[in-house]
């Protein structure tokens, strides 16, 4: 049995502030250990529950944040950028029995610690077929197309609440409770590691590929904080204006949808100016 862990950082233990997750800052360097502790705890729990293989896919920023030297020796880690499916890279090869979202967060324009969708700012909202979407929801739809269940979600308490909508059966662990976008009541890494490990072990019986879900077409709408970013996004084929500071596109599959989303965010991020956005 093989389990893929999609590991993001904003939802990790103790993380509440932009500097905590921005590569190169002293706070990021300190929080890398906390992030690694969460991810390693998930891996240990999956092994406790009977998994044969755990592949960690780094999904945050530079995708070079985890300290592999502090991971259990049995894991493998997919690190680095420019991956076809970004946050859920590895799910497309037909050998993954379950996926876990570790260190996840809520979506742009909603309450939650460090809430955003792909871009830290610039995007103020994302909707999938009319439903406001987090990265968890988007990635869960990709997983469904490959018949892979989401079995574990960790992050703040609002991330766990969000996951009840797209992965109702998954184990959920809140490592902190939301106070504001930049504040939370945090639990200690010793406690969260134990909680995550126990939840991962309980999640293993939920693993097992099922018949892929063909739920398309998917219409994705994005709202930006500046008009010129919407104009920049329309450089991507199939992306068209849909309202003030909004663009949308429709894809037959979520595989295509998430790849177009990645293209849009790449183009938009290159159009952001340092002072004015």
C-alpha positions, 0 to 999 in steps of 0.5 A: 500500500502506497500513500502520497502526502501532499505537504504544505506549510501554512497549516503546520504546527506553530505557523501563524505569520508570513515570515514563518513560511517565507524561504530565507527568513530566520523564522522560516528556518525555525518553522521548517523543523515544526513542519518536518515534525508534522509530516514525519508524524503522518508518515510514522502513523501510516507505517503504524497502520500498515502502509508499505510506502509513503511518498512525501510531495513538497507543496509549499513555495520553493518546494524545498522546505522539509528537512529530509535528514529528520524524516523516517528512513523509510520515506521517499521525498519528492522535492523541487518545483516545476511538477506537472500536477504541482501539489499532488504530483505523483498521484497520476501514476496509478500506484497511489492508494490514498493521499493526505493533505498535511499542513493545509489551509483555507482558501483566498477570501475566507477566514483562516490562518494564512488563508490564500489559494496558490498566491499569498495575495493577489487572488481574493477568491476562487470558485469551482463550479460556483462553489468557493474553493480552497486548495484542498477542494481543488486537489481533492477533485484531481485525486478523485479523477485518479480514484484516490481517496483523501484520508487525512487532513491537518491544519487549523480548525477552519481547514478541518471544517473546510475538509468536511465538505470535500473529504467527509470520511478523512481523519482530521487534525487541528494543530491550531485554532484560528484567531485571525489571519496572522494569529492562532492558539497553537498546540505544542509540537509534541502534542500535534505529532502524537495527534497526527501520528494516531490519526494517520494510523486510523486513516490507513483502513480508508485507503484503497483506489476506487473507480475514477470519478469523471465529474467534469466539465469544471468551470474555475473562476478567479478574482484578483485584487487588481484589474491588470492581473485579470488582463494578464491571466487572459494570456492563457488560452481559454481564460476570459474575463467574467466580471470586474477583476475576474476571469474564468475558464472551463476544462473537461477534466480537473487534470486539465483544470489544475494545470490551467490554474497553475499557468494562470497563477504563474502568469499573474505572479509575474505581473505583480509589481513590488509596491502596487501589486 
